Amino acid sequence: MMSTTKMKIDYYRRDDFNLNRLFLYLKKRDIHVETYRMKKPHVIIADTNKGRKVIKAYRDKGKIEHVYHVLSQIKQGYAVNFETYPEGELYIKDRHLYWAMMPFVKQVKEITYESFQDREEVLQTLIRYHGEVRKKKIAAYTKLPEYDLILKWKKRLSSFRETSYIFKECNQFHVYKDIVTWGEKALVLMERFRDSQLNHSIIHGDVASHNFLKTNHLGIVMIDFDLSAKAPALYDYVQLVQRFLPYVQWSMKELLQHSKIKELSKQRFFLASLLFPSMLMRNWNINASALSWANRQKLMQQSVEEWSQRTRFYRVIYQHLQNLHDM
């Protein structure tokens, strides 16, 4: 949760985040920060004389430039783009950081993937966004990097292997072996069913629920394109459905209530990708070294409890793949 404490600006006092220097730069551009909130160490929500803004630091100015170029060609209402500063600058350089500015979009209700309606609205937003990218042929000339989902997940599996000792210490090594086996099997199938003819889009790259905002006037909009890249639109849908799975208790029946997912379920690559325990591995890779022993045990308990549901789901997916093969 973002802190609600508002901090007034003292332009002549240095602080640990060097924020006063940034605010002085803004003041020179006729943007006066009155109060601010730190959402993250590199993300500021600022109340200014120009309205409420999100000011965010990047180490790569190219990411700001490329995302701005892409989103400038998308209809307003699908995605929140950067704004230029009053003198036309896209970012302010401060030592090794580049500070970009975006409008603050007020959310009227938090998106949750537990809700069928929210899942459907997010899917429809993603469909419209990728439709715009395809219609404008934006991927053909973007300078954003290309993204390889299989390579990304191979690295994720490799990192997950380093947690084997924790599963052994918790007497759950058999679960670890099952996770690795399904991961390996999924990657083999994804390689087999990879379609090199798929047209590239500009994927969002981080389709977590907090990156979709439900608003009063614009419907649902997408924010935070930091992981955007050139890749098939299918990759966004794969990663989105991966995030849906815990909220539908790994039920294929629940997933197929969404017409877009029903359509995607006819593609073998999509089905094979659902066999990869991506989010489970990600949770372990991020948290394993940082958690206390007690919290590791909690994560282990959660993983083991989920695993029986996951394996039942994987068998259903395997059957769907077999049915497609027999057609």
N, C-alpha and C positions, 0 to 999 in steps of 0.2 A: 504493500500500500504506500502511496505517496504521502510524505509528511504534509500536514496541513499548517505547520508553523510558518508564518510569513516573516521574512527578515527584511528590515529596512536597509537601505544602501548608505554606507559611509564611503564616499569616493576616495578618501585620503588615507584609509587604513588598509594595509596589506593583510591578506588572509591566506590560509593554507592552499586554497584552490586558485589563487591569483585571479579571483573573480573581479576584484575592483579594477584591475587593469582592463579586463574585457569590458566592464561597464563604462569605463572612461572612453574606450574606443567607440562604443555604441553612442555615448553622449555626443561625441564629436560628429556623429552622423544623424544627430537630432532624434535619437531613440533614447528616451530617458526611462531607465528602469526604476520603478518606484518600490515594488516589493518583488520577492522571488521565492521559489520553492525548489529545492534540489530533489528531483525525481530519482536520479542516479548521479554518481560523481561527474559524469560528462553530459548530463541532460538537465537543463534548467527550464522551469516554467516561470516566465517573467510577466508581471503586469507593467505595461509601458504606456507612454502617451500615445502609442500607435495601436493599443489594444493588447490583449493577452497573446504571448508568443511562446513557442518552444524553441529554445536555442541549444544546439547540440554540437558537440566537438567530434571531429573526425581526424584521423591521422593521414588519410588519403584524400586529397582534394579531387582526384579523378572520380571517386565514387560519387561525390556531390554533383560534379559536372555531368556525369553520364546519366545518373538517375533524374536529374533536373531535365535533361534533354528528352529522355523517354517520356516522363510524366507530363511534360509540356504539351505533348501531342495526344494525351488521353482526355476524354471529356471530363469536365469538372463533376465531382460527385462520386467518382469511383476511387480516386486515390488522392491523398494529401501530398502536395509537392512542396519543395523549398520555395521561399520568397527571396527576391533580391533585396538588398539593402537600399536605402534612399539614393545612393550614388550609383546604383546599378551593379554593385558587387554581389557575387553569389556567396561569398564567404569572407570572414575576417581572419587573417592569419595572426596567430599569437604564438611565437616560438615554434614548436613542432606541431601545433594543433591548428585546425581550420574550423571556425565556428560558423555553422549554417543556421538559418532561421526558417521556421515554419509557422503557419497560423495555428493557434490552439483550437482544436475542435472539441466542443462540449459533447460528452456522451450522456444520453438520457437514460440508458439502461445497459448494464453490463451483459456482454454476450457470454452464453454458456453452452458448451457442446452437449450438455445433458438434455437440452431442449430441442425437440425435433424442428420446431419453427426456426430457432436460431441457426441450427445446422443447415436447414434449407436456404435461409436467407444468405448465409455466408457462401454456400455453393453457388447461388444465383449471382451474387456479387462477383465471384471469381470467374464465372462463365462470361459475364458482361465485360469484365476487364480484359480477359484473354481474347474475346471477340473484337474489342477495340484494337488491341495490339496486332491481331491478324489483319483486320481491315486496313489499318494504316501501314502495314508491312514494316513495322518499326524494327523488328529483329534483324532485318536484312542489313541495317547500317549502324546498329548500336555498337559502342565500344566496350560495353560491359563484358566481363569474362564469361567463357562457357562453363557450364556446370555438368559434372558427370555423377549422377546419383549412385551408380554401381560402385564407382571408385570411392565415393564418400562413405558408403556403407561398408566397403571392404576395410577402410581405415577404422571405422567404428567397431567392427568385429575384432580387428587386431588389438585395439585398445582394451576392449572388453576382456580379452584373454588374460590380461594382466590382473584381473580380479579373481582368478581361479583360487588363490590361496584363501580368500575370504570365504568362499563357498565351502572349501575343505574344512576350515576352522569351525564353520557352522553346521557341519555334517550334511551339507546340501550339494555335494559335488555332482551328484547324479542330475540335479536340476541344471547346474552349470553346463554339463555335457549336452543335455537336451537343447538348451538355448543355443549353444555353439552349433550343434548339428542342424537345427532348423535354419539358423543363419546361413550356414554354408550351402544348404540345400536351396534356399531361396535365391542366393546369389548365382548359383549354377543355372537355375531356371530363368532368372532375369537375363543372364547373358544369352541363353538360348533363344529367348523370345524378344530380345531387343530389336526394335524396328529402326533401322538406320534411315528410313525414309520419312520419319516423323518430322514435320515442320517445326522449326524452333519458334519459341515465343520469348517473352521476358517474364520469367517466373518471379514471384514475390520472394520465395525462399524461406519464409518463416511464418507459416500460416497458423500460429497460435491464436487463440480466441482474443487475446488482448490487443492484437494487431488489426482487429475489425471493430469499428466504433459504430454504435447505433445512435443516429442523430435524429433531430426533429424534422429537419427540412431536406436533408440529402439522403435519407435512408441509411444504409450501411456503407461506410467508407473504409478504405484500407490505409494503414499508416505503416511507417518504419520499413522502408525498402532497402535496408542496409545489406541484406543478403541477396538482393536481386541479381539475376544472372541470365545469360542466354542459354535456354534449354527448352525441351518440349514442355508444353503446358501440362501434359500428363503428370509431370513430376510434382507440380503443385497439388494436384488432386490426390496423388499417391500419399504425399506427406500429410495432407489434410485428413484423409480417411484414417491414416495411422493415428492421428490425434483423436478422431472420433471413437476409436475402438473401446477404450476403457469406459466411455460414457454410455455405450450401447451393450456393455457386458459381452463384447466380442461376439455379437449376434449378427450373422449374415442376413437373417430375416429382417432385422431392424435397418440395416444398411440399405437393403434393396427397396425400402419404402421411398428412398430418394431416387427420382427418375434418372438423374445424372449418374449416380453410382450404379444403377441397374444397367445403364448404357455402357459404362466403363467395364462392368463385370464380364462383358463379352470379349475383352482383350486379355490375352494370356499374360502379357507382361504385367498388367495391373494386378491380376490375381496373384501372380508369383510374388510381387512386391509386398503383398499383405502377409506373406509367410515370414517376412524378415522382422524379428522382434526389435525394431528400431528404437522406440521410445524407452523400452526396458533397458537396453544397452546404454542408451544416452544417459539415463538416470544414474546408472552405476559408474559410467565413465566420469561424469561430472562430480559425483558425490563421494565415491569410495574413499579417496585419500583424505577428504576434509571432515568426514563424519566421525563422531565419537563412536566407541565400540557399541554403546547402547543404541545409538541411532542407526548404526550399520545393521544391528539385529532387527530393528523395526523395518528397515528397507528390505532386508532378507525375508522377513515374514510376509510383507506385502507382495514381494516377487513370487514367493512360493505359493501363496494363496491365489494369485492371478494365473499361475502357470497352468493349472488344470483347465481353466476357462480358455486360455490361449490354445492349448493343444486340441481341445474339442473344435475350436474355430478353425485351426489349421487343417484338420481332417475334412471339414466342410469345404474349405477352399480347394484342397486337393481333389475332392470329388467334382467340383465345378471345373477344374482344369481337365480332369479326365473326360467329363461330358463334352467339353469343347473339342477335345482331341478326337472323340468318337463321332462328331458331327460330320 
